[in-house]
Amino acid sequence: MNKRNGSLRMEQRHIPAHILLIVWSILVLFPLWVMVVNSFKTRLSIYSNPFWLPQKWNFSNYIMIFKNGDFLRYFKNSLIVVVVSILLVLGIGSLASYGFANWKGRIAHLVFMFMIAGMMLPIKIASIRLLEMVRRLGLLNKALSLIPIYVAMGVPIAVFILTEFIREIPRELTEAGIMDGAGRFTIYQMIIIPLLKPAMATVGIYNLVPFWNDLWFPLIFINDDNEKTLLLGVTRLFGQYQTDWSKVLAVLTLSAVPVILLYLTMSSQFKKALTAGAVKG
């Protein structure tokens, strides 16, 4: 009886937290719901019934997107830029973090602090200087010009997260590798990287959203229609006097698919990273 009362009190104690999570979930999912359901409506029907299912499902918006080769090209440009940027962030960030985790001393601490200072300084404040650098490199009006910018944005947070994870790895593992004759890079490749997958999944998901949804730097660097990213291409649908919001929402719905798929693919590793250390002791 006492155990039953104790479990009942525990459940009642968690009710406020559950209510808060439900309210937060509704706030997060409601804009997605509005975006998806309105992407299947005509331009005029959105205004008459913006928050509920369409009376007649309209697939012409999506047909237009796939028939119009420009949007597929924009999608490809965004996908290439984001995938290459995330791979470079993970590669450079993991190597740098491996070095910081094993490099001791005051100089190492100063360099580490200088590296993670990039988390506190918004890169957009240097947009004019970056534009000049991109122009001198001959990358202006090219989608590839975004890759070094995104790598610079993502490496500081990658170093901050991955360094702490590497420091938590038992030194006995690396010492055993050294005793077996393995070099530093072999230890990094065979021991560190497999154990670092949850943290790397966290870094990948953390950087995916700002890279994929970025409109600032494509708007500054790219004017060529063939090199535009997806969100920059969406601006073509905005007219001077009226905007076909159903087509805009259809493009935005498709643009959300890669983010959702990546999260679903890496969610297990992401959860491991969030709960790392929670059961220690």
Disulfide bonds with the S-S distance in Angstrom:
none
